């Protein structure tokens, strides 16, 4: 298992954090975008390391706490999304089953157009529920596994090789 390094050059520590966060522990959107773009190139199984180079000393514990908070927030959002998608898939499946039963029970009592509409709604609902189970939930579980790997990210601090201004 190799290591995937994310180089991070910092001129000013304040650029790492969201200026609107009074606690000063939320990452800036520029940093989260940068990390997200970089992580996308990580190969399966590689351990992640953030290598911070800066001209000035950085509060290491503040950065580590903000990073943990960032990963925890993403994990919580992802778990919430998994729960919502599962609930929606179950709802769609129940609607599909209900319309299948309705179509079977009333097929001989209603006209062909209404039967086709009921059948279409049933098929669409079951299809959408299946799509969530087959496509969406596996992607969300993959994201969950990636976030668990990121929770173990090593953070290294080093002095910049750039000339100090």
N, C-alpha and C positions, 0 to 999 in steps of 0.2 A: 504494500500500500504506500503510494507516494504522498508527496505534500504539495498542496496547491497554495501558492503564495499570492497575496493581494498586496501590491505595493501602495502605500498611502503617504503622499507627501503633504505635510502640513506647514503652512507659513504662520498662521495664527490659530491657536487652539479654539478660539471662538467660532471659527468657520466650521468646526465639526458639529456644532449644536444649533438647534432651532432657536433663533433670536426671540421668538414669541413665547417660548416656554419659560415661565418664571423659575422653575426648579433648575433649569439649565442641564437637564439630563436626557433630553430628546435629541436625536441626531437631526441634522439639517437634511432637507430633501435632496440637496446635491450629493451628500454623502450616501444616503440610502439608495439613490439612483446608481451611483458609482459602484457600490457594493453589489447591488442586484445585477448590474450588467456584467461585472467581473465573475460573479458566482455562476452565471449561466454557462461559462466556459469550463467549469470544473468537471473533471472526469469522475465517474462513479468510483467510490472507494478512496478517493484522495482526501487526506486530512487538510483542513483549511487553516492557514496562518495569515494574519494581517501583520504586515511589516510597516510600522509607522516610522517615517523619517521626518524629523523636524529640526528647525534651526534653534528653537527654544524648547525648554523642558515642557513636557505635557503631563498633566495630572493623570497618571496611569489608572488609579482607582476610579476616577470619574469616568474615564473612557470605558473601562471594563464594565462598570455598572450600567452605563448608557447602552453598551452593546448587549448586555444580558437583558436589559429592559426591552430593547428593540426586538431581539429574538423572541422573548416571551410574548410580546405584543403580536408579532406575526404568527406565532404558534396558536395563540388564543383565537385570533381571527380565522385561521385556517380550520381549527377544530369547530368553531361556530359555523363556518361555511359547510363543513362536512355534515353537521347535524341538520342544518337547514335543507341541504340537498337531499339527504336521506328522507327527511320528513316530506319534502315535496314529491320525491319519487314514490313513496308509499301512498300519498294522497292521490297522485295520478294513477297508480295501479288500482286503487280502490274505485276510482271513478271509472276506469276502464272495465273492471269486473262488473260494476253496477250496470253499466251500459250494455255489456255483453248479456247479462241476465235479463235486463229489460228488453233487449232485442229478441232474445229467445222466447221470452214469455209473451211478447206482444206481436210477434211476427205474423201470426195468422189473423190478427185483429186490426192491423193498421195497413195503410197503403205502402207501396214499394218505395216511394220517395222518403217517407219518414223512416222506414226500415234502413234505407241506405245511409241516412243522416246519423241514426243511432249507431250503426255499424262503424261509420267513419269516426265518430267521437270515441267509441270504444277502442278502435285500432290506434288512433292518434294518442290517446292517453297511455295505453300500454306501451306504445313505441317510445314515447317521451320518457316514461319511467325506466324503460330498458336502457335508453341512451344515458341516463344519469348513472345507472349501475355499471354500465359497460365502459363509458368514456370519462365522465366527470369525476366520479368518486375515486377511480384509480389515480387520476392526476392529482387530486387533492391528497391522497395518501402518500404519493410520491413527494409532494411538497412537504408533508409532515415529516417524512424520513430525512429529507434534506435539512429541514430546520433542526432536527435532533442532532445531525452532524455539525451544523453551524453552532449549536449550543456549546460544543467542545472546541471551538476555535481558539487557537493559541494566538496571543497578541504579543508581538515583540516591538520594543522601542529601540531606536538607534539614532545617533546624531546624523544629520544630513551631510551628504557629500558636497552639496551646493555651497558656494561661498556665502558667508553670513553678510547681511547688509546692515 
